Amino acid sequence: MSHSTVPRSKAEATKPVEEPAASGDAAGPPDAPPRRKRGKQGERGKLSLRLRYRRDRVLLLMTLPAVAVVLVFNYLPILGNVVAFQDYDPYISDNGVVSILNSPLVGLENFQRIMEDSAFWNALKNTLVLFFLQLVLFFPIPVLLALLINSVIRPRVRAVAQAILYLPHFFSWVLVIAVFQQLFGGAGIFSQLLRQNGHDGLEVMTNPDTFVFLLTAQSVWKDAGWGIIVFLAALASVSPDLYEAAAMDGAGRWRRMWHVTLPALRPVIALLLVLRVGDALTVGFEQILLQRDAVGPGASEVLDTFVWWNGVRNQDFGYAAAAGLIKGVVSLGLVLAANKVAHLMGEQGVYKK
């Protein structure tokens, strides 16, 4: 076969040979940008609102009752905060809406009264002290108990311990306080034992100096079991392969707990901590109200009982609504701040960024 002896130019000699397009690719102009394959996520993100409604209409219908309950019982009553700016008189009419519309506006007078009321500041101080004490003493206990129960090898023993710890969560505060009264009251079991041995009886239930510790102990006994359920559910999602790999690397029980178990619990701990900070100004209305007379309002008055006492007992609804509105705004700010801290720590918190 003869070959052509015609010399090629330098540009032609150095020009790379273009390979033919692969089979299945659409032919197009050489300068056209390559086509980007769209995955399922991209196609799903570009669905129209009508198509997404048709796809999720069953789920939307299932959530309608819950949404209606939240709107009626949580968001609709927010409109009643207007009484914080009124001299509200509920006896103007049998209809509450008519009473609100006919009550005179007083502007920020109720808020000015709150700023000058020493009882409000005392209630705020008691609320914050009780919150920080429960955050330090009460919040870590469910985590420790969950780790302890999770380390039990026998499932039957683990189930019995979990049931015993969770049972007080179903008790009412009346029953919880009655149990503590029978144990630590002036005529309780421990006081009787001390008197029989020549000692003075206990003054726990009526001592204002130790009242915050009493409230914390009651909260731990009643609600620690609920926190255990949450943390045990988080521990159940940890893969056993992680523990086996850590054990093969020479990690002992404490090292495995520190490097495997606690990192698995960190998202749940961050979420519950954010929610707990949001409830910083809500520290147990019924629990404290039932024991208010035993220790006096100076030691037991918190923001919730302050609002109840001024609104329900003293019939000063505008003043109580102003105090409750301040509490709500501050609680919202605490939730947003705690959630921002959770984001800075790399956790999701209540909502994503």
C-alpha atoms as one frame of an Amber mdcrd trajectory, in Angstrom:
protein
   0.000   0.000   0.000   1.384   3.382  -0.925   1.592   6.189   1.586   1.145
   9.877   0.836   4.402  11.839   0.803   2.702  15.240   0.929   4.283  17.166
   3.891   1.937  18.418   6.573   2.109  21.829   8.144   3.476  22.265  11.639
   0.055  23.164  13.072  -1.486  20.096  11.553   1.342  17.927  12.819   0.987
  19.120  16.402  -2.848  19.135  16.442  -4.121  16.291  18.621  -6.292  13.716
  16.999  -9.875  13.958  18.268 -11.316  10.668  19.365 -14.786   9.786  18.171
 -17.639  10.339  20.597 -18.649   7.395  22.705 -21.674   5.452  21.674 -24.903
   6.726  23.172 -23.759  10.363  23.494 -25.701  12.817  21.437 -23.740  14.554
  18.772 -23.473  18.266  19.152 -21.324  21.226  18.305 -17.748  20.935  19.541
 -17.982  24.078  21.678 -21.226  23.083  23.432 -20.899  22.578  27.204 -21.222
  18.999  28.436 -24.639  17.965  29.549 -25.144  17.599  33.294 -26.993  14.547
  34.379 -29.840  15.329  36.689 -30.287  12.977  39.598 -33.429  12.203  41.499
 -32.736  14.916  44.040 -32.453  17.570  41.309 -35.620  16.433  39.582 -37.438
  16.329  42.899 -36.333  19.831  43.791 -37.785  21.195  40.542 -41.223  19.681
  40.963 -44.009  22.196  40.789 -46.178  22.971  43.787 -49.113  21.170  42.193
 -47.121  17.975  41.640 -45.702  18.057  45.152 -49.213  18.505  46.531 -50.471
  15.518  44.530 -47.555  13.448  45.755 -47.884  14.386  49.466 -51.614  15.037
  49.757 -52.187  11.995  51.966 -49.495  13.100  54.416 -50.859  16.646  54.426
 -54.342  15.391  55.231 -52.938  13.327  58.112 -51.281  16.398  59.641 -54.330
  18.674  59.362 -55.846  17.672  62.769 -52.553  18.297  64.567 -52.106  21.636
  62.799 -55.651  22.647  63.746 -55.029  21.777  67.409 -51.806  23.802  67.454
 -53.471  26.802  65.811 -56.472  26.784  68.128 -54.713  26.128  71.436 -51.255
  27.635  70.870 -51.344  30.417  68.311 -54.863  31.787  68.522 -54.535  32.628
  72.255 -51.488  34.775  71.413 -53.954  37.431  70.247 -55.101  37.738  73.858
 -51.749  39.318  74.789 -53.313  42.630  73.847 -54.713  42.775  77.406 -51.145
  43.465  78.573 -51.627  46.962  77.150 -55.119  47.406  78.641 -56.855  47.846
  81.938 -58.697  44.639  81.177 -62.047  44.045  82.855 -63.520  40.601  82.119
 -66.866  41.569  83.695 -67.800  44.068  80.986 -69.444  41.294  79.015 -69.945
  37.551  79.098 -68.099  37.421  75.781 -64.344  37.636  76.256 -63.786  39.221
  72.845 -66.275  41.998  73.658 -64.517  42.574  76.988 -61.181  42.971  75.230
 -62.589  45.370  72.649 -64.257  47.553  75.309 -61.397  47.616  77.844 -59.441
  50.897  77.885 -55.865  51.000  76.612 -53.180  52.022  79.104 -50.114  51.654
  76.878 -46.960  50.592  78.730 -48.308  51.347  82.199 -48.448  47.663  83.195
 -44.836  47.142  82.133 -43.725  50.178  84.118 -45.428  48.762  87.200 -43.592
  45.474  86.699 -40.217  47.197  86.509 -40.930  48.897  89.850 -42.360  45.811
  91.591 -39.878  44.130  93.939 -42.063  40.994  94.033 -41.501  40.503  90.303
 -37.725  40.743  90.648 -37.807  38.326  93.579 -39.825  35.865  91.476 -37.347
  36.261  88.609 -34.404  35.630  90.941 -36.011  32.481  92.377 -36.793  31.265
  88.855 -33.213  31.687  87.614 -31.692  30.115  90.744 -33.958  27.099  90.435
 -33.244  26.787  86.700 -29.452  26.821  87.088 -29.609  24.374  89.988 -31.779
  21.952  88.026 -29.577  22.373  84.951 -26.482  21.373  86.930 -27.991  18.664
  89.152 -30.977  17.339  87.228 -29.965  17.418  83.544 -26.865  15.124  83.750
 -28.628  12.446  85.838 -30.693  10.908  82.985 -27.534  10.672  80.888 -25.627
   8.880  83.651 -28.525   6.527  84.402 -28.936   5.721  80.692 -25.237   4.846
  80.443 -25.524   2.698  83.567 -28.603   0.816  82.333 -27.103   0.375  78.875
 -24.046  -1.300  80.414 -26.204  -4.005  82.034 -25.734  -7.230  80.117 -28.935
  -9.058  81.025 -31.931  -7.671  79.084 -34.436  -8.691  81.782 -32.581  -6.760
  84.499 -32.283  -3.791  82.155 -36.013  -3.793  81.399 -36.977  -4.015  85.089
 -34.639  -1.170  86.067 -35.940   0.968  83.222 -39.571   0.354  84.196 -38.930
   1.175  87.879 -37.176   4.433  87.014 -39.840   5.448  84.485 -42.844   4.692
  86.715 -42.798   7.982  88.752 -43.227   9.948  85.525 -46.892   8.929  85.529
 -47.483  10.190  89.077 -49.202  13.518  89.587 -47.430  16.241  91.545 -49.959
  15.814  94.340 -48.867  12.206  94.787 -45.153  13.073  94.493 -45.379  15.758
  97.176 -47.421  13.425  99.403 -44.688  10.779  99.143 -41.992  13.297 100.063
 -44.151  14.562 102.921 -44.473  11.041 104.326 -40.714  10.552 104.075 -39.180
  13.934 104.934 -42.008  15.848 106.616 -42.119  16.806 110.275 -44.159  13.676
 111.038 -42.498  11.581 108.348 -40.625   8.318 108.651 -37.133   9.814 108.890
 -38.199  12.400 111.478 -39.751   9.698 113.641 -36.616   7.571 113.431 -34.456
  10.532 114.427 -36.686  11.387 117.390 -36.652   7.789 118.601 -32.840   7.983
 118.710 -32.763  11.302 120.580 -32.287  13.679 117.634 -34.367  16.527 116.273
 -36.763  15.869 113.413 -36.228  16.977 109.849 -37.411  20.382 108.631 -37.094
  19.765 104.917 -40.623  20.383 103.654 -40.987  23.728 105.478 -37.430  25.060
 105.303 -37.139  28.049 102.898 -33.332  27.732 102.727 -33.427  24.217 101.264
 -36.606  24.596  99.219 -34.808  24.767  95.853 -32.973  21.514  96.626 -36.269
  19.905  97.600 -37.822  20.933  94.272 -34.820  19.578  92.388 -34.969  16.239
  94.221 -38.680  15.917  93.432 -38.075  16.698  89.745 -35.263  14.149  89.543
 -37.368  11.413  91.120 -40.374  12.133  88.907 -38.914  12.952  85.475 -35.468
  11.338  85.272 -37.038   8.178  83.831 -38.402  10.063  80.820 -34.920  11.345
  79.977 -33.554   7.811  80.284 -35.967   6.624  77.571 -34.742   9.324  75.181
 -31.043   8.618  75.735 -31.475   4.837  75.581 -33.172   5.256  72.199 -30.144
   7.240  71.023 -27.772   4.583  72.363 -29.671   1.849  70.520 -28.744   3.477
  67.201 -24.990   3.153  67.858 -23.459   0.411  65.723 -21.821  -2.417  67.723
 -19.026  -2.402  65.141 -17.772   0.869  66.596 -17.390  -0.704  70.037 -15.679
  -3.753  68.554 -13.263  -1.622  66.560 -12.455   0.471  69.622 -11.907  -2.666
  71.708  -9.568  -4.095  69.058  -7.585  -0.873  69.188  -7.092  -1.381  72.908
  -9.715   1.026  74.241 -11.096   0.121  77.651 -14.645   0.618  78.893 -14.116
   4.258  79.874 -12.340   5.097  76.614 -15.143   3.491  74.605 -17.724   5.472
  76.541 -15.814   8.728  75.996 -15.018   8.261  72.300 -18.003   6.231  71.071
 -20.987   6.536  73.394 -20.874  10.219  74.309 -20.342  11.415  70.692 -23.422
   9.396  69.739 -25.425  11.115  72.489 -24.168  14.606  71.737 -26.893  15.565
  69.178 -29.654  14.448  71.567 -27.989  16.209  74.503 -27.699  19.423  72.463
 -31.371  19.274  71.422 -32.675  18.627  74.939 -30.385  21.307  76.322 -31.780
  23.868  73.884 -35.338  22.916  74.849 -34.425  23.039  78.540 -32.966  26.517
  78.167 -36.174  27.572  76.420 -38.079  26.429  79.505 -35.696  28.251  81.846
 -38.472  30.538  83.097 -40.953  27.637  83.427 -39.834  25.658  86.464 -42.929
  23.806  87.605 -46.097  25.756  88.321 -48.162  23.018  89.956 -45.233  21.613
  91.939 -44.422  24.989  93.491 -48.011  26.155  93.953 -48.833  23.098  96.059
 -45.951  23.906  98.441 -46.145  27.699  98.355 -47.895  28.109 101.691 -45.474
  25.761 103.489 -42.362  27.903 102.856 -43.869  31.312 102.062 -43.864  33.353
  98.847 -40.419  34.800  99.497 -38.709  31.473  98.787 -41.257  29.825  96.495
 -42.537  32.620  94.258 -41.527  32.102  90.606 -42.763  33.810  87.467 -45.554
  31.298  86.832 -46.963  31.582  90.349 -46.488  35.369  90.192 -48.650  35.535
  87.059 -51.269  33.238  88.574 -51.416  35.113  91.869 -51.831  38.539  90.272
 -54.092  37.428  87.457 -56.408  34.851  89.044 -56.296  35.742  92.733 -55.941
  39.533  92.539 -57.985  39.902  89.325 -55.310  42.194  87.829 -55.364  40.552
  84.412 -53.553  43.269  82.473 -50.666  43.295  84.936 -50.388  39.486  84.911
 -50.548  39.405  81.107 -47.688  41.902  80.919 -45.549  39.688  83.171 -46.419
  36.640  81.106 -45.578  38.477  77.873 -42.155  39.434  79.231 -41.554  35.820
  80.171 -42.539  34.609  76.696 -40.295  37.069  74.877 -37.303  36.267  77.097
 -37.894  32.505  76.658 -37.976  32.923  72.876 -34.694  34.819  73.002 -33.134
  32.074  75.118 -34.220  29.385  72.635 -32.727  31.313  69.700 -29.484  31.960
  71.586 -29.134  28.335  72.707 -29.883  27.113  69.194 -27.190  29.434  67.814
 -24.694  27.977  70.291 -25.693  24.484  69.145 -25.007  25.495  65.531 -21.584
  26.824  66.507 -20.849  23.463  68.150 -21.736  21.676  64.914 -25.112  20.351
  66.065 -28.506  20.803  64.445 -30.415  22.023  67.520 -34.126  22.705  67.154
 -33.879  23.679  63.484 -31.177  23.726  60.833 -29.343  26.826  59.658
